[in-house]
Amino acid sequence: MELKRRLAAALDIQAIEDQMARYIQAVDRCDLELLKSVFHADGVVDFGVYAGNAWEFCEQNIPFIKANLVMGWHRFSTVSIQLDGNRATAESYMLGNAAMQPPEGELINCPDNMRYLDVWEKRDGVWRLYSRDLILDWNTAWPYSGREDGEFAQYQLQGQRDETDLVYQHRLINPL
């Protein structure tokens, strides 16, 4: 019985980590439907700049990203998940980077390190975010210095911020 419980817990943790990855993919590909699929419809977020319903946040966040960020990528790590039946709490670290084009001025590189504090709920057999709080640990900015010269000019495949990115053709992004 102990082995069965441990295997079920491992599967639940993997399912939550898969959803964490979907969240990052959705933000970086500006995929509104994928982002919403990570949250329960009654979910909530508190990111400081927005506190309220998660789906409404998604509907505001993706257009903001498209309108204000020339480039963006995120990654999550250092994940700690505590299961309690069909509910779980989690902390994960997020390292992000974005290039912003201010209305006046040069492109700016904006790296940051944040942490997510989450409550996950398993409903109808699927883990989704019920709540997510964002904690800012540090950030900075400097002039953007992306390179397309020298060896970098040889790269033929460029990441895209929508469904034309190759990851969709390889079916590596799938909502539940």
LOSE-807803 format. One record per residue: residue number from 1; residue in three letters; y negated, x, z negated of N, C-alpha, C in turn. Coordinates in nm, 3 decimals. Layout:
REM LOSE-807803
NUM	ALA	Y	X	Z	Y	X	Z	Y	X	Z
...
***
This chain:
REM LOSE-807803
1	MET	0.120	0.082	0.000	0.000	0.000	0.000	-0.126	0.086	0.000
2	GLU	-0.122	0.196	-0.076	-0.237	0.287	-0.081	-0.270	0.342	0.058
3	LEU	-0.169	0.380	0.134	-0.189	0.433	0.270	-0.253	0.328	0.360
4	LYS	-0.207	0.206	0.351	-0.262	0.097	0.432	-0.410	0.076	0.400
5	ARG	-0.447	0.080	0.272	-0.586	0.064	0.230	-0.673	0.178	0.282
6	ARG	-0.621	0.299	0.273	-0.696	0.416	0.319	-0.715	0.414	0.470
7	LEU	-0.613	0.372	0.544	-0.626	0.361	0.689	-0.728	0.254	0.728
8	ALA	-0.726	0.141	0.660	-0.824	0.035	0.686	-0.966	0.085	0.658
9	ALA	-0.983	0.161	0.549	-1.115	0.216	0.516	-1.160	0.315	0.623
10	ALA	-1.070	0.399	0.671	-1.105	0.496	0.776	-1.147	0.424	0.904
11	LEU	-1.078	0.317	0.938	-1.115	0.238	1.057	-1.252	0.172	1.040
12	ASP	-1.279	0.122	0.919	-1.410	0.061	0.894	-1.522	0.164	0.904
13	ILE	-1.501	0.282	0.846	-1.602	0.387	0.853	-1.625	0.429	0.998
14	GLN	-1.519	0.444	1.076	-1.534	0.480	1.217	-1.610	0.371	1.294
15	ALA	-1.583	0.245	1.264	-1.653	0.136	1.331	-1.803	0.139	1.300
16	ILE	-1.840	0.170	1.176	-1.981	0.181	1.139	-2.045	0.300	1.210
17	GLU	-1.977	0.414	1.212	-2.032	0.531	1.281	-2.046	0.505	1.431
18	ASP	-1.956	0.430	1.490	-1.969	0.392	1.631	-2.096	0.309	1.652
19	GLN	-2.123	0.218	1.560	-2.244	0.137	1.571	-2.370	0.223	1.551
20	MET	-2.362	0.322	1.462	-2.475	0.414	1.446	-2.505	0.486	1.577
21	ALA	-2.400	0.527	1.648	-2.418	0.594	1.777	-2.478	0.497	1.879
22	ARG	-2.433	0.371	1.880	-2.489	0.272	1.972	-2.639	0.253	1.948
23	TYR	-2.678	0.252	1.822	-2.820	0.238	1.789	-2.901	0.350	1.855
24	ILE	-2.855	0.473	1.839	-2.925	0.589	1.897	-2.926	0.579	2.049
25	GLN	-2.812	0.546	2.109	-2.806	0.532	2.254	-2.903	0.424	2.302
26	ALA	-2.908	0.313	2.233	-2.996	0.203	2.273	-3.142	0.244	2.270
27	VAL	-3.182	0.313	2.165	-3.322	0.357	2.155	-3.353	0.457	2.267
28	ASP	-3.267	0.554	2.288	-3.294	0.657	2.388	-3.286	0.606	2.532
29	ARG	-3.208	0.503	2.558	-3.197	0.445	2.692	-3.286	0.323	2.707
30	CYS	-3.362	0.289	2.603	-3.450	0.172	2.603	-3.373	0.045	2.641
31	ASP	-3.256	0.028	2.582	-3.166	-0.082	2.613	-3.176	-0.189	2.504
32	LEU	-3.258	-0.289	2.530	-3.287	-0.393	2.432	-3.162	-0.468	2.388
33	GLU	-3.079	-0.511	2.481	-2.961	-0.588	2.444	-2.863	-0.505	2.362
34	LEU	-2.846	-0.378	2.397	-2.759	-0.291	2.320	-2.814	-0.273	2.178
35	LEU	-2.945	-0.254	2.167	-3.006	-0.237	2.035	-2.986	-0.361	1.950
36	LYS	-3.009	-0.477	2.005	-2.990	-0.601	1.930	-2.844	-0.619	1.889
37	SER	-2.750	-0.569	1.970	-2.607	-0.588	1.940	-2.563	-0.510	1.815
38	VAL	-2.643	-0.416	1.771	-2.609	-0.337	1.653	-2.643	-0.413	1.525
39	PHE	-2.734	-0.510	1.534	-2.782	-0.586	1.418	-2.723	-0.726	1.415
40	HIS	-2.706	-0.779	1.296	-2.683	-0.922	1.280	-2.814	-0.993	1.312
41	ALA	-2.806	-1.114	1.366	-2.927	-1.189	1.405	-3.020	-1.211	1.286
42	ASP	-2.966	-1.222	1.165	-3.049	-1.241	1.046	-3.081	-1.109	0.976
43	GLY	-3.055	-0.997	1.044	-3.081	-0.867	0.986	-3.230	-0.839	0.969
44	VAL	-3.259	-0.741	0.885	-3.398	-0.704	0.858	-3.413	-0.552	0.866
45	VAL	-3.533	-0.509	0.900	-3.566	-0.367	0.898	-3.698	-0.348	0.824
46	ASP	-3.712	-0.231	0.765	-3.839	-0.191	0.706	-3.863	-0.047	0.748
47	PHE	-3.949	-0.032	0.849	-3.981	0.100	0.903	-4.124	0.140	0.867
48	GLY	-4.186	0.071	0.773	-4.324	0.102	0.739	-4.420	0.038	0.838
49	VAL	-4.410	0.077	0.966	-4.495	0.019	1.069	-4.451	-0.122	1.106
50	TYR	-4.329	-0.158	1.067	-4.277	-0.292	1.090	-4.180	-0.326	0.977
51	ALA	-4.194	-0.443	0.921	-4.100	-0.494	0.821	-4.075	-0.640	0.854
52	GLY	-3.948	-0.673	0.882	-3.916	-0.810	0.917	-3.783	-0.821	0.986
53	ASN	-3.766	-0.926	1.065	-3.641	-0.954	1.134	-3.606	-0.841	1.230
54	ALA	-3.479	-0.801	1.228	-3.434	-0.688	1.310	-3.444	-0.717	1.459
55	TRP	-3.403	-0.836	1.502	-3.408	-0.866	1.647	-3.552	-0.870	1.697
56	GLU	-3.644	-0.922	1.614	-3.786	-0.921	1.653	-3.837	-0.777	1.660
57	PHE	-3.792	-0.694	1.567	-3.826	-0.551	1.572	-3.780	-0.490	1.705
58	CYS	-3.655	-0.518	1.744	-3.602	-0.465	1.870	-3.689	-0.508	1.987
59	GLU	-3.727	-0.636	1.987	-3.808	-0.690	2.098	-3.947	-0.629	2.103
60	GLN	-3.997	-0.577	1.993	-4.126	-0.506	1.991	-4.108	-0.357	2.017
61	ASN	-4.001	-0.299	1.962	-3.982	-0.154	1.965	-3.954	-0.102	2.106
62	ILE	-3.864	-0.165	2.180	-3.829	-0.115	2.314	-3.949	-0.116	2.407
63	PRO	-4.028	-0.225	2.416	-4.149	-0.218	2.501	-4.248	-0.111	2.455
64	PHE	-4.260	-0.092	2.322	-4.349	0.014	2.271	-4.302	0.151	2.319
65	ILE	-4.171	0.177	2.309	-4.117	0.305	2.353	-4.144	0.326	2.501
66	LYS	-4.115	0.225	2.582	-4.137	0.236	2.726	-4.283	0.262	2.761
67	ALA	-4.374	0.200	2.687	-4.516	0.212	2.717	-4.579	0.340	2.665
68	ASN	-4.521	0.400	2.560	-4.590	0.510	2.493	-4.518	0.644	2.492
69	LEU	-4.389	0.645	2.517	-4.315	0.771	2.511	-4.267	0.810	2.650
70	VAL	-4.304	0.928	2.693	-4.261	0.980	2.822	-4.115	1.023	2.815
71	MET	-4.074	1.073	2.700	-3.938	1.120	2.676	-3.906	1.096	2.531
72	GLY	-3.779	1.070	2.502	-3.738	1.057	2.363	-3.588	1.075	2.349
73	TRP	-3.547	1.139	2.243	-3.405	1.151	2.210	-3.391	1.158	2.059
74	HIS	-3.279	1.112	2.013	-3.250	1.109	1.870	-3.106	1.150	1.848
75	ARG	-3.076	1.196	1.730	-2.938	1.221	1.690	-2.925	1.191	1.542
76	PHE	-2.807	1.148	1.502	-2.786	1.122	1.361	-2.678	1.216	1.309
77	SER	-2.685	1.243	1.179	-2.588	1.333	1.117	-2.587	1.307	0.967
78	THR	-2.509	1.387	0.896	-2.500	1.383	0.750	-2.487	1.238	0.704
79	VAL	-2.378	1.177	0.745	-2.354	1.036	0.718	-2.274	1.020	0.589
80	SER	-2.320	0.932	0.503	-2.250	0.896	0.380	-2.235	0.745	0.379
81	ILE	-2.112	0.696	0.373	-2.084	0.552	0.377	-2.001	0.514	0.255
82	GLN	-2.044	0.410	0.187	-1.971	0.357	0.072	-1.928	0.214	0.105
83	LEU	-1.798	0.194	0.115	-1.744	0.062	0.148	-1.727	-0.022	0.022
84	ASP	-1.751	-0.152	0.038	-1.728	-0.248	-0.070	-1.684	-0.379	-0.004
85	GLY	-1.557	-0.386	0.032	-1.506	-0.503	0.104	-1.566	-0.511	0.243
86	ASN	-1.627	-0.625	0.274	-1.690	-0.645	0.405	-1.838	-0.608	0.406
87	ARG	-1.876	-0.527	0.311	-2.014	-0.480	0.300	-2.009	-0.330	0.276
88	ALA	-2.106	-0.259	0.328	-2.111	-0.114	0.308	-2.257	-0.071	0.300
89	THR	-2.281	0.034	0.224	-2.412	0.098	0.222	-2.395	0.236	0.284
90	ALA	-2.502	0.282	0.347	-2.493	0.412	0.415	-2.629	0.481	0.416
91	GLU	-2.620	0.614	0.416	-2.737	0.698	0.442	-2.699	0.787	0.559
92	SER	-2.791	0.802	0.654	-2.770	0.897	0.763	-2.903	0.964	0.793
93	TYR	-2.894	1.089	0.833	-3.012	1.165	0.871	-3.036	1.146	1.020
94	MET	-3.163	1.142	1.060	-3.198	1.127	1.200	-3.300	1.235	1.237
95	LEU	-3.266	1.311	1.339	-3.360	1.408	1.396	-3.401	1.354	1.531
96	GLY	-3.529	1.334	1.548	-3.579	1.278	1.672	-3.684	1.367	1.735
97	ASN	-3.705	1.344	1.862	-3.810	1.415	1.934	-3.861	1.322	2.042
98	ALA	-3.991	1.320	2.061	-4.051	1.236	2.164	-4.171	1.308	2.224
99	ALA	-4.200	1.275	2.346	-4.321	1.323	2.411	-4.411	1.202	2.433
100	MET	-4.530	1.207	2.373	-4.626	1.097	2.384	-4.741	1.136	2.474
101	GLN	-4.787	1.040	2.552	-4.905	1.061	2.635	-5.020	0.982	2.574
102	PRO	-5.110	1.049	2.499	-5.224	0.977	2.442	-5.314	0.924	2.555
103	PRO	-5.389	0.818	2.530	-5.479	0.765	2.633	-5.573	0.873	2.689
104	GLU	-5.616	0.959	2.601	-5.703	1.070	2.642	-5.636	1.199	2.597
105	GLY	-5.609	1.291	2.689	-5.556	1.419	2.645	-5.421	1.454	2.704
106	GLU	-5.371	1.568	2.658	-5.247	1.624	2.707	-5.125	1.562	2.640
107	LEU	-5.012	1.575	2.705	-4.885	1.530	2.652	-4.855	1.602	2.520
108	ILE	-4.805	1.528	2.420	-4.779	1.584	2.287	-4.630	1.573	2.255
109	ASN	-4.573	1.681	2.202	-4.435	1.683	2.154	-4.436	1.642	2.007
110	CYS	-4.352	1.543	1.970	-4.354	1.489	1.834	-4.215	1.488	1.772
111	PRO	-4.168	1.599	1.715	-4.039	1.598	1.645	-4.054	1.541	1.504
112	ASP	-3.946	1.481	1.457	-3.947	1.430	1.320	-3.806	1.427	1.263
113	ASN	-3.801	1.426	1.131	-3.674	1.412	1.061	-3.689	1.295	0.964
114	MET	-3.598	1.201	0.976	-3.602	1.081	0.893	-3.463	1.053	0.841
115	ARG	-3.455	0.957	0.750	-3.325	0.910	0.702	-3.323	0.759	0.711
116	TYR	-3.205	0.708	0.746	-3.183	0.564	0.746	-3.105	0.528	0.620
117	LEU	-3.148	0.426	0.550	-3.073	0.366	0.441	-3.031	0.227	0.488
118	ASP	-2.901	0.206	0.498	-2.848	0.087	0.563	-2.763	0.002	0.470
119	VAL	-2.758	-0.125	0.503	-2.657	-0.216	0.451	-2.587	-0.273	0.575
120	TRP	-2.458	-0.252	0.581	-2.375	-0.300	0.691	-2.289	-0.415	0.641
121	GLU	-2.267	-0.512	0.728	-2.180	-0.624	0.694	-2.080	-0.646	0.806
122	LYS	-1.956	-0.670	0.767	-1.850	-0.700	0.863	-1.832	-0.852	0.865
123	ARG	-1.868	-0.909	0.979	-1.855	-1.053	0.998	-1.770	-1.078	1.122
124	ASP	-1.678	-1.170	1.112	-1.587	-1.199	1.223	-1.522	-1.072	1.277
125	GLY	-1.494	-0.978	1.188	-1.424	-0.855	1.225	-1.511	-0.746	1.286
126	VAL	-1.644	-0.766	1.293	-1.733	-0.668	1.356	-1.838	-0.621	1.255
127	TRP	-1.853	-0.489	1.243	-1.956	-0.430	1.157	-2.088	-0.427	1.233
128	ARG	-2.193	-0.482	1.169	-2.328	-0.474	1.224	-2.425	-0.449	1.108
129	LEU	-2.542	-0.398	1.143	-2.645	-0.375	1.043	-2.699	-0.507	0.990
130	TYR	-2.705	-0.517	0.857	-2.777	-0.628	0.796	-2.919	-0.582	0.760
131	SER	-2.932	-0.459	0.708	-3.067	-0.408	0.681	-3.072	-0.258	0.704
132	ARG	-3.188	-0.214	0.748	-3.211	-0.071	0.771	-3.353	-0.037	0.726
133	ASP	-3.360	0.060	0.633	-3.489	0.114	0.590	-3.502	0.255	0.647
134	LEU	-3.621	0.291	0.684	-3.648	0.423	0.741	-3.731	0.504	0.643
135	ILE	-3.684	0.624	0.612	-3.756	0.714	0.522	-3.799	0.836	0.603
136	LEU	-3.927	0.865	0.607	-3.979	0.982	0.677	-3.975	1.101	0.584
137	ASP	-3.903	1.207	0.626	-3.899	1.330	0.548	-4.001	1.432	0.598
138	TRP	-4.014	1.447	0.728	-4.117	1.536	0.783	-4.140	1.504	0.930
139	ASN	-4.256	1.542	0.978	-4.286	1.534	1.120	-4.396	1.634	1.153
140	THR	-4.413	1.658	1.281	-4.517	1.749	1.327	-4.548	1.715	1.472
141	ALA	-4.642	1.783	1.530	-4.677	1.762	1.672	-4.740	1.889	1.727
142	TRP	-4.719	1.912	1.856	-4.781	2.024	1.926	-4.785	1.989	2.074
143	PRO	-4.861	2.065	2.153	-4.866	2.036	2.297	-4.726	2.045	2.359
144	TYR	-4.696	1.951	2.445	-4.566	1.947	2.511	-4.553	2.063	2.609
145	SER	-4.436	2.125	2.611	-4.417	2.241	2.699	-4.283	2.233	2.772
146	GLY	-4.248	2.114	2.819	-4.123	2.100	2.894	-4.122	2.192	3.015
147	ARG	-4.005	2.244	3.050	-3.996	2.340	3.159	-3.912	2.285	3.273
148	GLU	-3.957	2.308	3.393	-3.882	2.273	3.513	-3.877	2.392	3.609
149	ASP	-3.911	2.511	3.559	-3.914	2.630	3.642	-3.789	2.715	3.617
150	GLY	-3.776	2.824	3.689	-3.666	2.917	3.667	-3.531	2.849	3.671
151	GLU	-3.446	2.883	3.577	-3.312	2.823	3.572	-3.316	2.672	3.555
152	PHE	-3.419	2.620	3.487	-3.428	2.476	3.464	-3.444	2.398	3.594
153	ALA	-3.499	2.460	3.697	-3.517	2.394	3.826	-3.383	2.365	3.893
154	GLN	-3.278	2.433	3.851	-3.146	2.416	3.913	-3.072	2.292	3.864
155	TYR	-3.114	2.235	3.753	-3.046	2.117	3.700	-3.074	1.997	3.791
156	GLN	-2.969	1.943	3.848	-2.984	1.831	3.941	-2.979	1.696	3.871
157	LEU	-2.908	1.689	3.760	-2.894	1.563	3.689	-2.996	1.560	3.576
158	GLN	-3.078	1.459	3.578	-3.179	1.442	3.474	-3.147	1.314	3.397
159	GLY	-3.164	1.319	3.266	-3.145	1.200	3.184	-3.247	1.093	3.222
160	GLN	-3.203	0.969	3.217	-3.289	0.855	3.246	-3.301	0.769	3.122
161	ARG	-3.410	0.697	3.110	-3.433	0.614	2.992	-3.404	0.468	3.019
162	ASP	-3.301	0.442	3.099	-3.261	0.305	3.128	-3.116	0.303	3.175
163	GLU	-3.072	0.191	3.231	-2.932	0.176	3.270	-2.893	0.259	3.391
164	THR	-2.986	0.333	3.452	-2.951	0.422	3.562	-2.897	0.556	3.513
165	ASP	-2.904	0.581	3.382	-2.848	0.704	3.327	-2.697	0.706	3.351
166	LEU	-2.645	0.824	3.382	-2.503	0.838	3.414	-2.409	0.791	3.305
167	VAL	-2.453	0.787	3.181	-2.366	0.745	3.072	-2.319	0.600	3.094
168	TYR	-2.400	0.518	3.160	-2.358	0.380	3.189	-2.248	0.378	3.295
169	GLN	-2.260	0.463	3.398	-2.156	0.469	3.501	-2.023	0.515	3.443
170	HIS	-2.028	0.599	3.340	-1.907	0.646	3.276	-1.858	0.550	3.168
171	ARG	-1.929	0.439	3.155	-1.894	0.333	3.058	-1.882	0.385	2.915
172	LEU	-1.974	0.472	2.879	-1.976	0.527	2.743	-2.069	0.450	2.651
173	ILE	-2.142	0.355	2.705	-2.229	0.268	2.625	-2.179	0.126	2.644
174	ASN	-2.126	0.070	2.538	-2.072	-0.065	2.543	-2.106	-0.139	2.417
175	PRO	-2.178	-0.252	2.430	-2.201	-0.334	2.310	-2.071	-0.401	2.267
176	LEU	-2.062	-0.433	2.141	-1.945	-0.507	2.091	-1.964	-0.655	2.114
***
